[in-house]
Amino acid sequence: MATRRIGAATIDHAAQVVTTHTAELAEVVANWAAEGVAQPWFAGRIGSHGIVDADGHTRFRGVGSMNAVAQHLANRLDVRRSTPVQSVELLANRSRWTPAAARSRRAVRPRALR
């Protein structure tokens, strides 16, 4: 998900929409919508003359831009930049990354979406 701003225009590229094809993803996206992060945009496939196939799948877009969804997901992560990694341990259902130095620079958390 990426957004570019050119003047007053906001252009999403890479992932312009999220389409829910499974009940599990539909539940996740419904939570995003309830939290004000995403909103329904249209249903069906679009061609050069508008919707050409009403496939029944709603496409969702980020509120403001698709960056809203990425920021919402990243807000729950402990992200560190410019930190050399000493070791990586693969555990049963996750990994543990050990910084090489005790001092590391934490990334700035994404700004509040509301």
VENHUTA-V52494 format. One record per helix or strand. SS is the DSSP state (H for helix, E for strand). FROM is the first residue (numbers start at 1). LEN is the number of residues. If there is no record, write none. Layout:
BEGIN
SS|FROM|LEN, SS|FROM|LEN
END
This chain:
BEGIN
E|2|5, E|9|5, E|18|2, H|23|12, E|38|10, E|50|13, H|67|8, E|80|2, E|85|6, E|95|5, E|105|2
END
